[in-house]
Amino acid sequence: MQYSAVKTAGLTVLYFIILIALYLIYGSGDTHNNFIYNEF
């Protein structure tokens, strides 16, 4: 297996972990959810 493939897979996993972390942080915030509902 090439190193570039491993590096790409690792970055992809880190990217999804960051997205999930941000989703949990902002998803649990009442102020953020109210702001979204007021916009739409």
PDB file as gemmi writes it, atoms N, CA and C in Angstrom:
CRYST1    1.000    1.000    1.000  90.00  90.00  90.00 P 1                      
ATOM      1  N   MET A   1       0.851  -1.198   0.000  1.00  0.00           N  
ATOM      2  CA  MET A   1       0.000   0.000   0.000  1.00  0.00           C  
ATOM      3  C   MET A   1       0.887   1.250   0.000  1.00  0.00           C  
ATOM      4  N   GLN A   2       0.505   2.201  -0.797  1.00  0.00           N  
ATOM      5  CA  GLN A   2       1.311   3.416  -0.908  1.00  0.00           C  
ATOM      6  C   GLN A   2       1.061   4.344   0.279  1.00  0.00           C  
ATOM      7  N   TYR A   3       2.080   5.133   0.592  1.00  0.00           N  
ATOM      8  CA  TYR A   3       1.972   6.055   1.722  1.00  0.00           C  
ATOM      9  C   TYR A   3       0.933   7.142   1.438  1.00  0.00           C  
ATOM     10  N   SER A   4       0.839   7.566   0.169  1.00  0.00           N  
ATOM     11  CA  SER A   4      -0.112   8.627  -0.176  1.00  0.00           C  
ATOM     12  C   SER A   4      -1.544   8.177   0.081  1.00  0.00           C  
ATOM     13  N   ALA A   5      -1.833   6.906  -0.181  1.00  0.00           N  
ATOM     14  CA  ALA A   5      -3.187   6.394   0.052  1.00  0.00           C  
ATOM     15  C   ALA A   5      -3.503   6.389   1.545  1.00  0.00           C  
ATOM     16  N   VAL A   6      -2.516   6.003   2.356  1.00  0.00           N  
ATOM     17  CA  VAL A   6      -2.719   5.985   3.809  1.00  0.00           C  
ATOM     18  C   VAL A   6      -2.915   7.405   4.324  1.00  0.00           C  
ATOM     19  N   LYS A   7      -2.137   8.341   3.802  1.00  0.00           N  
ATOM     20  CA  LYS A   7      -2.243   9.733   4.236  1.00  0.00           C  
ATOM     21  C   LYS A   7      -3.610  10.306   3.863  1.00  0.00           C  
ATOM     22  N   THR A   8      -4.074  10.005   2.659  1.00  0.00           N  
ATOM     23  CA  THR A   8      -5.380  10.505   2.224  1.00  0.00           C  
ATOM     24  C   THR A   8      -6.496   9.937   3.084  1.00  0.00           C  
ATOM     25  N   ALA A   9      -6.425   8.644   3.390  1.00  0.00           N  
ATOM     26  CA  ALA A   9      -7.448   8.010   4.226  1.00  0.00           C  
ATOM     27  C   ALA A   9      -7.430   8.619   5.625  1.00  0.00           C  
ATOM     28  N   GLY A  10      -6.249   8.875   6.157  1.00  0.00           N  
ATOM     29  CA  GLY A  10      -6.133   9.456   7.489  1.00  0.00           C  
ATOM     30  C   GLY A  10      -6.724  10.851   7.541  1.00  0.00           C  
ATOM     31  N   LEU A  11      -6.444  11.657   6.515  1.00  0.00           N  
ATOM     32  CA  LEU A  11      -6.994  13.009   6.474  1.00  0.00           C  
ATOM     33  C   LEU A  11      -8.509  12.968   6.349  1.00  0.00           C  
ATOM     34  N   THR A  12      -9.022  12.011   5.589  1.00  0.00           N  
ATOM     35  CA  THR A  12     -10.475  11.889   5.433  1.00  0.00           C  
ATOM     36  C   THR A  12     -11.127  11.552   6.766  1.00  0.00           C  
ATOM     37  N   VAL A  13     -10.515  10.626   7.514  1.00  0.00           N  
ATOM     38  CA  VAL A  13     -11.057  10.251   8.825  1.00  0.00           C  
ATOM     39  C   VAL A  13     -11.018  11.445   9.771  1.00  0.00           C  
ATOM     40  N   LEU A  14      -9.909  12.175   9.775  1.00  0.00           N  
ATOM     41  CA  LEU A  14      -9.801  13.351  10.641  1.00  0.00           C  
ATOM     42  C   LEU A  14     -10.851  14.389  10.257  1.00  0.00           C  
ATOM     43  N   TYR A  15     -11.092  14.547   8.945  1.00  0.00           N  
ATOM     44  CA  TYR A  15     -12.070  15.520   8.464  1.00  0.00           C  
ATOM     45  C   TYR A  15     -13.462  15.191   8.990  1.00  0.00           C  
ATOM     46  N   PHE A  16     -13.828  13.894   8.935  1.00  0.00           N  
ATOM     47  CA  PHE A  16     -15.145  13.497   9.422  1.00  0.00           C  
ATOM     48  C   PHE A  16     -15.242  13.637  10.938  1.00  0.00           C  
ATOM     49  N   ILE A  17     -14.151  13.362  11.642  1.00  0.00           N  
ATOM     50  CA  ILE A  17     -14.160  13.510  13.104  1.00  0.00           C  
ATOM     51  C   ILE A  17     -14.389  14.967  13.481  1.00  0.00           C  
ATOM     52  N   ILE A  18     -13.746  15.885  12.753  1.00  0.00           N  
ATOM     53  CA  ILE A  18     -13.928  17.310  13.027  1.00  0.00           C  
ATOM     54  C   ILE A  18     -15.368  17.722  12.742  1.00  0.00           C  
ATOM     55  N   LEU A  19     -15.931  17.231  11.630  1.00  0.00           N  
ATOM     56  CA  LEU A  19     -17.314  17.575  11.295  1.00  0.00           C  
ATOM     57  C   LEU A  19     -18.272  17.086  12.372  1.00  0.00           C  
ATOM     58  N   ILE A  20     -18.064  15.859  12.845  1.00  0.00           N  
ATOM     59  CA  ILE A  20     -18.935  15.300  13.884  1.00  0.00           C  
ATOM     60  C   ILE A  20     -18.785  16.094  15.178  1.00  0.00           C  
ATOM     61  N   ALA A  21     -17.553  16.475  15.514  1.00  0.00           N  
ATOM     62  CA  ALA A  21     -17.316  17.242  16.737  1.00  0.00           C  
ATOM     63  C   ALA A  21     -18.028  18.592  16.659  1.00  0.00           C  
ATOM     64  N   LEU A  22     -17.914  19.277  15.519  1.00  0.00           N  
ATOM     65  CA  LEU A  22     -18.581  20.570  15.355  1.00  0.00           C  
ATOM     66  C   LEU A  22     -20.092  20.398  15.396  1.00  0.00           C  
ATOM     67  N   TYR A  23     -20.593  19.309  14.797  1.00  0.00           N  
ATOM     68  CA  TYR A  23     -22.038  19.055  14.796  1.00  0.00           C  
ATOM     69  C   TYR A  23     -22.553  18.854  16.219  1.00  0.00           C  
ATOM     70  N   LEU A  24     -21.794  18.115  17.023  1.00  0.00           N  
ATOM     71  CA  LEU A  24     -22.212  17.867  18.405  1.00  0.00           C  
ATOM     72  C   LEU A  24     -22.147  19.148  19.229  1.00  0.00           C  
ATOM     73  N   ILE A  25     -21.096  19.952  19.005  1.00  0.00           N  
ATOM     74  CA  ILE A  25     -20.936  21.185  19.784  1.00  0.00           C  
ATOM     75  C   ILE A  25     -22.050  22.175  19.450  1.00  0.00           C  
ATOM     76  N   TYR A  26     -22.265  22.430  18.147  1.00  0.00           N  
ATOM     77  CA  TYR A  26     -23.276  23.413  17.758  1.00  0.00           C  
ATOM     78  C   TYR A  26     -24.684  22.836  17.829  1.00  0.00           C  
ATOM     79  N   GLY A  27     -24.815  21.512  17.676  1.00  0.00           N  
ATOM     80  CA  GLY A  27     -26.136  20.888  17.728  1.00  0.00           C  
ATOM     81  C   GLY A  27     -26.718  20.924  19.128  1.00  0.00           C  
ATOM     82  N   SER A  28     -25.863  20.915  20.159  1.00  0.00           N  
ATOM     83  CA  SER A  28     -26.343  20.911  21.536  1.00  0.00           C  
ATOM     84  C   SER A  28     -26.578  22.327  22.049  1.00  0.00           C  
ATOM     85  N   GLY A  29     -26.186  23.343  21.276  1.00  0.00           N  
ATOM     86  CA  GLY A  29     -26.358  24.728  21.712  1.00  0.00           C  
ATOM     87  C   GLY A  29     -27.735  25.261  21.352  1.00  0.00           C  
ATOM     88  N   ASP A  30     -28.464  25.758  22.346  1.00  0.00           N  
ATOM     89  CA  ASP A  30     -29.814  26.267  22.086  1.00  0.00           C  
ATOM     90  C   ASP A  30     -29.767  27.570  21.295  1.00  0.00           C  
ATOM     91  N   THR A  31     -28.794  28.427  21.577  1.00  0.00           N  
ATOM     92  CA  THR A  31     -28.712  29.718  20.899  1.00  0.00           C  
ATOM     93  C   THR A  31     -28.457  29.519  19.410  1.00  0.00           C  
ATOM     94  N   HIS A  32     -27.616  28.567  19.067  1.00  0.00           N  
ATOM     95  CA  HIS A  32     -27.298  28.328  17.659  1.00  0.00           C  
ATOM     96  C   HIS A  32     -28.527  27.801  16.924  1.00  0.00           C  
ATOM     97  N   ASN A  33     -29.264  26.888  17.550  1.00  0.00           N  
ATOM     98  CA  ASN A  33     -30.452  26.331  16.908  1.00  0.00           C  
ATOM     99  C   ASN A  33     -31.528  27.400  16.742  1.00  0.00           C  
ATOM    100  N   ASN A  34     -31.706  28.255  17.730  1.00  0.00           N  
ATOM    101  CA  ASN A  34     -32.702  29.316  17.628  1.00  0.00           C  
ATOM    102  C   ASN A  34     -32.333  30.288  16.522  1.00  0.00           C  
ATOM    103  N   PHE A  35     -31.054  30.551  16.350  1.00  0.00           N  
ATOM    104  CA  PHE A  35     -30.609  31.451  15.293  1.00  0.00           C  
ATOM    105  C   PHE A  35     -30.956  30.877  13.927  1.00  0.00           C  
ATOM    106  N   ILE A  36     -30.751  29.579  13.753  1.00  0.00           N  
ATOM    107  CA  ILE A  36     -31.054  28.939  12.472  1.00  0.00           C  
ATOM    108  C   ILE A  36     -32.559  28.976  12.212  1.00  0.00           C  
ATOM    109  N   TYR A  37     -33.362  28.693  13.228  1.00  0.00           N  
ATOM    110  CA  TYR A  37     -34.810  28.679  13.043  1.00  0.00           C  
ATOM    111  C   TYR A  37     -35.332  30.084  12.741  1.00  0.00           C  
ATOM    112  N   ASN A  38     -34.740  31.102  13.346  1.00  0.00           N  
ATOM    113  CA  ASN A  38     -35.192  32.465  13.093  1.00  0.00           C  
ATOM    114  C   ASN A  38     -34.828  32.918  11.684  1.00  0.00           C  
ATOM    115  N   GLU A  39     -33.721  32.412  11.145  1.00  0.00           N  
ATOM    116  CA  GLU A  39     -33.317  32.782   9.790  1.00  0.00           C  
ATOM    117  C   GLU A  39     -34.275  32.196   8.767  1.00  0.00           C  
ATOM    118  N   PHE A  40     -34.749  30.971   9.015  1.00  0.00           N  
ATOM    119  CA  PHE A  40     -35.642  30.292   8.059  1.00  0.00           C  
ATOM    120  C   PHE A  40     -37.021  30.092   8.693  1.00  0.00           C  
TER     121      PHE A  40                                                      
END                                                                             
